[in-house]
Amino acid sequence: MKKINVTKTYLPPRAEYERFLKKIWRNGWITNHGPLVGELENKLKRYFGVKHLFFVANGTIALQIAIKALGLKDKVITTPFSYIATTSSLVWENCSPVFADIEPATLTIDPAEIEKKITPKTTGIMATHVFGNPCDVRAIGKIAKKNNLKLIYDAAHAFGVNFDGKSLLKYGDISILSFHATKLFHTVEGGALLTDDDAIAEKIRYMRNFGHSGKERPEELIGLGINGKNTEFHAAMGLCILPRIKTLIERRKKISRLYDKLLKTSPIARQQLRRKTAYNYAYYPVIFKSENHLLDALSRLKAQNIFPRRYFFPSLNRLEYVLGQTAPISEDIAKRIACLPIYHDLNKSDIEKICKIINKK
């Protein structure tokens, strides 16, 4: 019996990747801002329509650099419904996460709850575009501006998502991406920071490279930094995959539509996409009536060697190192939600099998 995981990494034709390897061997340039890294950054900047983009080692280091670059400290308002890195990066950088609950339909952070949590010690907001679904960026942007707060968007799931006619990654002071192998677009391991602000970009530039200026005097140290760089090998994978993104999104869209059709009569709920969103179909989350219903479905799927994933569980306010805050909507959803398998070559018969198991009374 074949195994069906929640996701499967897309790998480009090996010969194409090997052509980039030949360039790496010919150049003898492996890391430290090589030509393939520069090429990938430039192509991604054009793709997203952003002024500055920095390719880094992973999405978590992107979050940590973003926090440092914006000078966040003390209290930072964030979502309890996201991957653990959203919260752990704040704690790691000595900030205190303050959890604002989520909207029950979109699953993104509720702007009204953000406003309730603001105090004189609040320095910023870190919101997540959950499963690539846009936050209420206009409302959150107004709140941040009104209260002089820095704004980071964890856009790890939002590659290729457009909102109101432009890239979702153009909102906030900084947006970050993850290019982990499980993502729609990947570089095996990797991530990126994006901003249109020149001053913020200058900080990111030296912070990801130990504090080196990287200009006329590359040995000069101009501030505190970390090793956030990525390699030519990882950039090569991204350069192979980027031209195929449109096709990969279209394939996932067809799979999502088939799930919609086959699960139409099932007693499950779906995340509501925000209006004016051109989606990337990177995930297929479903919300069951109760945790018992979810666990029963997962058990029956596992018996057939099918492995959905409980994204996101637990609600992050329940982590042992941030206990003491409540987020009733997030806590409820986190107990009842799972992502069904979705990837480029998931076939129709497998989708039908998954849906038949879920639909079984």
C-alpha positions as semicolon CSV with decimal commas, in nm:
position;residue;x (nm);y (nm);z (nm)
1;M;0,000;0,000;0,000
2;K;0,159;0,327;-0,108
3;K;0,204;0,609;0,141
4;I;0,029;0,942;0,085
5;N;0,175;1,226;0,292
6;V;0,026;1,570;0,346
7;T;0,276;1,706;0,097
8;K;0,547;1,594;-0,143
9;T;0,846;1,796;-0,254
10;Y;0,849;1,893;-0,620
11;L;1,183;1,817;-0,783
12;P;1,267;1,960;-1,127
13;P;1,427;1,750;-1,403
14;R;1,767;1,641;-1,275
15;A;1,944;1,739;-1,596
16;E;1,827;2,097;-1,552
17;Y;1,961;2,117;-1,197
18;E;2,286;1,962;-1,310
19;R;2,334;2,241;-1,564
20;F;2,343;2,483;-1,273
21;L;2,585;2,255;-1,088
22;K;2,823;2,280;-1,383
23;K;2,813;2,659;-1,347
24;I;2,893;2,629;-0,976
25;W;3,190;2,402;-1,046
26;R;3,308;2,632;-1,324
27;N;3,285;2,943;-1,105
28;G;3,423;2,779;-0,792
29;W;3,187;3,008;-0,597
30;I;2,981;2,814;-0,342
31;T;2,849;3,069;-0,093
32;N;2,889;3,433;0,019
33;H;2,648;3,599;-0,225
34;G;2,740;3,411;-0,540
35;P;2,605;3,483;-0,891
36;L;2,318;3,232;-0,868
37;V;2,202;3,382;-0,539
38;G;2,205;3,724;-0,705
39;E;2,017;3,591;-1,006
40;L;1,750;3,431;-0,789
41;E;1,707;3,744;-0,578
42;N;1,667;3,961;-0,888
43;K;1,414;3,727;-1,048
44;L;1,212;3,706;-0,727
45;K;1,214;4,085;-0,691
46;R;1,066;4,116;-1,037
47;Y;0,815;3,838;-0,970
48;F;0,684;4,007;-0,655
49;G;0,732;4,366;-0,766
50;V;0,931;4,455;-0,453
51;K;1,231;4,684;-0,421
52;H;1,446;4,469;-0,191
53;L;1,462;4,092;-0,138
54;F;1,721;3,900;0,061
55;F;1,765;3,524;0,020
56;V;1,851;3,365;0,355
57;A;1,908;3,024;0,511
58;N;1,549;2,959;0,618
59;G;1,222;3,125;0,711
60;T;1,292;3,123;1,084
61;I;1,617;3,316;1,047
62;A;1,422;3,555;0,825
63;L;1,182;3,622;1,112
64;Q;1,467;3,670;1,358
65;I;1,647;3,915;1,130
66;A;1,319;4,102;1,071
67;I;1,268;4,141;1,446
68;K;1,624;4,273;1,488
69;A;1,608;4,501;1,185
70;L;1,293;4,669;1,314
71;G;1,427;4,697;1,669
72;L;1,136;4,512;1,825
73;K;1,146;4,459;2,201
74;D;0,910;4,417;2,496
75;K;0,557;4,332;2,378
76;V;0,481;4,221;2,022
77;I;0,122;4,138;1,926
78;T;0,096;3,820;1,724
79;T;-0,135;3,538;1,624
80;P;-0,183;3,218;1,823
81;F;-0,276;3,033;1,502
82;S;0,041;2,980;1,301
83;Y;0,346;2,755;1,286
84;I;0,556;2,753;1,603
85;A;0,836;2,960;1,443
86;T;0,614;3,270;1,449
87;T;0,609;3,264;1,828
88;S;0,944;3,099;1,901
89;S;1,134;3,358;1,696
90;L;0,990;3,635;1,912
91;V;1,079;3,455;2,234
92;W;1,426;3,374;2,098
93;E;1,482;3,744;2,032
94;N;1,374;3,833;2,388
95;C;1,033;3,973;2,292
96;S;0,712;3,885;2,474
97;P;0,438;3,753;2,243
98;V;0,096;3,900;2,314
99;F;-0,171;3,687;2,149
100;A;-0,464;3,847;1,969
101;D;-0,728;3,593;1,875
102;I;-0,825;3,510;1,517
103;E;-1,124;3,561;1,291
104;P;-1,321;3,232;1,291
105;A;-1,383;3,238;0,914
106;T;-1,050;3,351;0,767
107;L;-0,835;3,210;1,054
108;T;-0,616;3,521;1,038
109;I;-0,550;3,759;1,328
110;D;-0,847;3,978;1,419
111;P;-0,769;4,353;1,390
112;A;-1,021;4,435;1,663
113;E;-0,836;4,202;1,899
114;I;-0,505;4,363;1,807
115;E;-0,637;4,703;1,914
116;K;-0,748;4,563;2,249
117;K;-0,396;4,434;2,322
118;I;-0,197;4,754;2,254
119;T;-0,019;4,905;2,557
120;P;0,266;5,156;2,600
121;K;0,506;4,858;2,593
122;T;0,387;4,734;2,253
123;T;0,654;4,780;1,985
124;G;0,520;4,583;1,692
125;I;0,276;4,344;1,528
126;M;0,365;4,010;1,371
127;A;0,075;3,865;1,173
128;T;0,053;3,549;0,961
129;H;-0,118;3,504;0,626
130;V;-0,258;3,168;0,738
131;F;-0,234;2,901;0,467
132;G;-0,168;3,193;0,231
133;N;-0,500;3,363;0,310
134;P;-0,439;3,739;0,345
135;C;-0,476;3,910;0,678
136;D;-0,694;4,219;0,683
137;V;-0,389;4,414;0,569
138;R;-0,566;4,748;0,535
139;A;-0,709;4,744;0,887
140;I;-0,386;4,616;1,040
141;G;-0,182;4,872;0,848
142;K;-0,398;5,154;0,983
143;I;-0,362;5,023;1,339
144;A;0,016;5,001;1,304
145;K;0,042;5,354;1,161
146;K;-0,193;5,505;1,419
147;N;0,004;5,355;1,708
148;N;0,352;5,392;1,556
149;L;0,409;5,016;1,556
150;K;0,637;4,816;1,328
151;L;0,462;4,551;1,120
152;I;0,598;4,212;1,009
153;Y;0,399;3,968;0,799
154;D;0,488;3,601;0,827
155;A;0,406;3,514;0,468
156;A;0,565;3,167;0,474
157;H;0,257;3,022;0,299
158;A;0,187;3,312;0,064
159;F;0,425;3,263;-0,229
160;G;0,240;3,372;-0,544
161;V;-0,064;3,511;-0,361
162;N;-0,196;3,843;-0,488
163;F;-0,438;4,068;-0,302
164;D;-0,635;4,344;-0,471
165;G;-0,420;4,321;-0,782
166;K;-0,072;4,318;-0,630
167;S;0,158;4,083;-0,443
168;L;0,053;4,021;-0,085
169;L;0,422;4,055;0,005
170;K;0,418;4,431;-0,053
171;Y;0,236;4,497;0,275
172;G;0,393;4,575;0,611
173;D;0,744;4,697;0,693
174;I;0,885;4,351;0,620
175;S;0,734;4,033;0,483
176;I;0,915;3,701;0,518
177;L;0,893;3,383;0,312
178;S;0,991;3,022;0,376
179;F;1,145;2,820;0,095
180;H;1,147;2,492;0,289
181;A;1,115;2,172;0,085
182;T;0,751;2,136;0,194
183;K;0,654;2,469;0,039
184;L;0,498;2,547;-0,299
185;F;0,823;2,717;-0,403
186;H;1,134;2,578;-0,238
187;T;1,513;2,592;-0,240
188;V;1,542;2,273;-0,030
189;E;1,604;2,496;0,272
190;G;1,573;2,871;0,253
191;G;1,372;3,184;0,306
192;A;1,362;3,552;0,222
193;L;1,295;3,897;0,364
194;L;1,116;4,154;0,146
195;T;1,079;4,526;0,197
196;D;1,037;4,847;-0,004
197;D;1,208;5,055;0,268
198;D;1,570;5,148;0,184
199;A;1,678;5,203;0,545
200;I;1,535;4,871;0,661
201;A;1,694;4,698;0,364
202;E;2,037;4,835;0,457
203;K;2,004;4,686;0,806
204;I;1,897;4,348;0,668
205;R;2,190;4,356;0,425
206;Y;2,455;4,365;0,697
207;M;2,260;4,169;0,958
208;R;2,241;3,856;0,744
209;N;2,620;3,867;0,690
210;F;2,775;3,894;1,039
211;G;2,749;4,275;1,026
212;H;2,982;4,321;0,726
213;S;2,911;4,627;0,515
214;G;2,936;4,429;0,192
215;K;3,017;4,739;-0,014
216;E;3,348;4,900;-0,108
217;R;3,506;4,770;0,214
218;P;3,351;4,425;0,265
219;E;3,574;4,354;0,564
220;E;3,425;4,653;0,751
221;L;3,184;4,567;1,034
222;I;2,904;4,821;1,070
223;G;2,666;4,652;1,314
224;L;2,547;4,336;1,487
225;G;2,485;4,049;1,248
226;I;2,435;3,676;1,212
227;N;2,515;3,418;0,945
228;G;2,187;3,415;0,755
229;K;2,330;3,359;0,407
230;N;2,230;3,083;0,168
231;T;2,432;2,894;-0,095
232;E;2,459;2,861;-0,472
233;F;2,327;2,505;-0,453
234;H;2,005;2,620;-0,287
235;A;1,967;2,912;-0,527
236;A;2,007;2,670;-0,819
237;M;1,706;2,470;-0,701
238;G;1,499;2,788;-0,680
239;L;1,602;2,893;-1,030
240;C;1,483;2,555;-1,160
241;I;1,145;2,577;-0,987
242;L;1,052;2,943;-1,033
243;P;0,960;2,910;-1,405
244;R;0,722;2,627;-1,313
245;I;0,531;2,808;-1,037
246;K;0,234;2,900;-1,256
247;T;0,192;2,537;-1,362
248;L;0,230;2,409;-1,006
249;I;-0,035;2,652;-0,878
250;E;-0,275;2,553;-1,157
251;R;-0,230;2,185;-1,073
252;R;-0,303;2,247;-0,705
253;K;-0,605;2,455;-0,799
254;K;-0,751;2,158;-0,989
255;I;-0,686;1,929;-0,693
256;S;-0,852;2,178;-0,457
257;R;-1,158;2,204;-0,682
258;L;-1,188;1,825;-0,690
259;Y;-1,169;1,812;-0,309
260;D;-1,440;2,083;-0,297
261;K;-1,666;1,877;-0,520
262;L;-1,614;1,544;-0,343
263;L;-1,644;1,687;0,010
264;K;-1,944;1,907;-0,069
265;T;-2,182;1,704;0,148
266;S;-1,934;1,627;0,424
267;P;-1,995;1,794;0,764
268;I;-1,671;1,991;0,754
269;A;-1,602;2,363;0,717
270;R;-1,347;2,541;0,501
271;Q;-1,136;2,847;0,559
272;Q;-1,297;3,153;0,402
273;L;-1,066;3,329;0,157
274;R;-1,057;3,705;0,180
275;R;-1,223;3,887;-0,110
276;K;-0,997;4,009;-0,394
277;T;-0,748;3,727;-0,330
278;A;-0,572;3,540;-0,611
279;Y;-0,482;3,228;-0,416
280;N;-0,192;2,981;-0,449
281;Y;-0,370;2,663;-0,328
282;A;-0,067;2,565;-0,123
283;Y;-0,279;2,393;0,145
284;Y;-0,618;2,228;0,177
285;P;-0,734;2,279;0,539
286;V;-1,060;2,130;0,664
287;I;-1,233;2,199;0,996
288;F;-1,423;1,910;1,156
289;K;-1,729;1,938;1,381
290;S;-1,528;1,830;1,687
291;E;-1,187;1,703;1,785
292;N;-1,333;1,353;1,817
293;H;-1,456;1,366;1,457
294;L;-1,112;1,483;1,346
295;L;-0,928;1,211;1,539
296;D;-1,163;0,946;1,404
297;A;-1,107;1,060;1,045
298;L;-0,730;1,076;1,092
299;S;-0,730;0,725;1,239
300;R;-0,924;0,584;0,943
301;L;-0,697;0,764;0,695
302;K;-0,383;0,643;0,873
303;A;-0,511;0,285;0,850
304;Q;-0,499;0,332;0,471
305;N;-0,145;0,478;0,485
306;I;-0,273;0,835;0,432
307;F;-0,125;1,104;0,653
308;P;-0,288;1,449;0,675
309;R;-0,132;1,694;0,922
310;R;-0,279;1,881;1,216
311;Y;-0,188;2,234;1,104
312;F;-0,183;2,419;1,342
313;F;-0,185;2,234;1,670
314;P;-0,169;2,330;1,946
315;S;-0,280;2,691;1,954
316;L;0,047;2,874;2,020
317;N;-0,075;3,040;2,339
318;R;-0,069;2,687;2,486
319;L;0,308;2,648;2,444
320;E;0,475;2,590;2,780
321;Y;0,704;2,893;2,749
322;V;0,422;3,143;2,685
323;L;0,144;3,016;2,910
324;G;-0,101;3,255;3,075
325;Q;-0,300;3,393;2,781
326;T;-0,626;3,276;2,631
327;A;-0,739;3,270;2,269
328;P;-1,067;3,077;2,266
329;I;-1,130;3,086;1,889
330;S;-0,777;2,977;1,802
331;E;-0,783;2,706;2,069
332;D;-1,112;2,571;1,935
333;I;-1,007;2,574;1,568
334;A;-0,665;2,422;1,646
335;K;-0,833;2,116;1,797
336;R;-1,055;2,058;1,492
337;I;-0,845;2,143;1,186
338;A;-0,620;1,937;0,961
339;C;-0,465;1,981;0,618
340;L;-0,540;1,713;0,362
341;P;-0,275;1,589;0,119
342;I;-0,211;1,823;-0,172
343;Y;0,086;1,818;-0,408
344;H;0,170;1,837;-0,776
345;D;0,122;1,471;-0,873
346;L;-0,152;1,365;-0,633
347;N;-0,384;1,171;-0,862
348;K;-0,762;1,164;-0,889
349;S;-0,804;0,812;-0,753
350;D;-0,608;0,902;-0,437
351;I;-0,820;1,214;-0,383
352;E;-1,137;1,008;-0,429
353;K;-1,008;0,755;-0,176
354;I;-0,931;1,026;0,080
355;C;-1,272;1,185;0,039
356;K;-1,454;0,853;0,059
357;I;-1,290;0,782;0,395
358;I;-1,376;1,131;0,529
359;N;-1,734;1,112;0,400
360;K;-1,797;0,772;0,562
361;K;-2,054;0,809;0,836
